[in-house]
């Protein structure tokens, strides 16, 4: 596919910029409204009221502090830069640029971001408690993960069938297939392909869930509410991938991941969904590479 013209770059940047502005405006407006409502409550009128019931939501936010606005802005800014850098890099001749060292460097960067998030939170609450890692109903992951994958494949199939993905590809002037997927399917260097598969199946699910669902979601939820927290974390998740044709399905995946975390109270649930989705994608690319499957590019 030809290199996107400046006009298509501008369209892509406008879409990503608009997504970022909408996410920030949505969270900020909700937080301001929440603080305003809290400020007008008549404390005297509430003095004789019984204490409120415990928070029924399973993802705790008590550890969040006003300083987390800074952390939230920092992480949002970093992943926004990742998204915009994907547009500026373009999509052509990218396979030749992906080397084992580049993949390892990306893994190190992601590991640094996870360490940064852990450093911001771990001194306030133990990670086991913060992320709900002692999940007694862990066996639910065996159902939640595959079910979410089937749901996402159904969504992608519908979007492909109705022409949405093809329309977005024509609008932007580039394929919806991500660089990692191209490398898995077409790469010639076995070490690079292996490292990419490892990154997709293990590194990405663990790291991105700690960052997006472990930190961004509860902080956004603390300053707004559950729905806005889910929307904000999903928007930043989709934006950070820098894939405009897949912006909508990535946003929906982000919602599913946040809902899995909120529903179970354990990050293992969202990790299982993310891992199953990425593992299925890697398996499909290997099957295509081996000539065992022949499916539309948009469905890969």
Secondary structure, DSSP 8 states (H G I E B T S, - for coil): -----HHHHHHHHHHHHHHHHHHHHHHHHHHHHHHHHHHTS-HHHHTTS--------SS--TT--TTHHHHHHHHHHHHHHHHHHHHHH-STT-GGG--HHHHHHHHHHHHHHHHHHHHHHTTTS-HHHHTT---TTGGGHHHHHHHHHHHHHHHHHHHHHTTHHHHHHHHHTS-SS-HHHHHHHH---HHHHHHHHHIIIIIHHHHHIIIIIIIIIHHHHHHS-HHHHHHHHHHHHHHHHT-STTHHHHHHHHHHHHHHHHHHS-HHHHHHHHHHHHHHHHHHHHHHHTTS----GGG-
